């Protein structure tokens, strides 16, 4: 009997120990904080879209520093230029812009060096009974030399110690010229003896000018 009771006592102890161990493990599982969920790796950030390069500004069609490679070509005259009466004042030529945004004044197209407003070989305003009265301009002319205007006004302006005046009937075309700072280029006028063409590099416009001497 004692041996039987001993076996039962040992078996009961083992069972109790197993139950206690299971309860402890279950309690730990219930009370233990849950493992934090594994954070998902941040998705690779999308690269910002490549910024579009600013569109290059189109080259202005007139002026903005463009210098014509050469002056206008000679226009074939259809008749002899009529003499201008001394008592008759020169009349301004009524002009309109050849394209929207272009100046009304005679000008040069930068894309092809077209001299707009010069196809008038028989213009009576430009006829001179005695051309070159003050002599011919001996300074460099054409695209190879740019002159800085050094003061004066439309009736007498200075470039490098040489003096010119603007044709009176073209005074309105130089209202925006800067007589003490603009750059100009002098070209020969192939159609009108006694006249030169003064081209404003900043504006792209030009007028007829007469040489007055040094």
Order of alpha helices (4+ residues) and beta strands (2+ residues): alpha-beta-beta-beta-beta-beta-beta-beta-beta
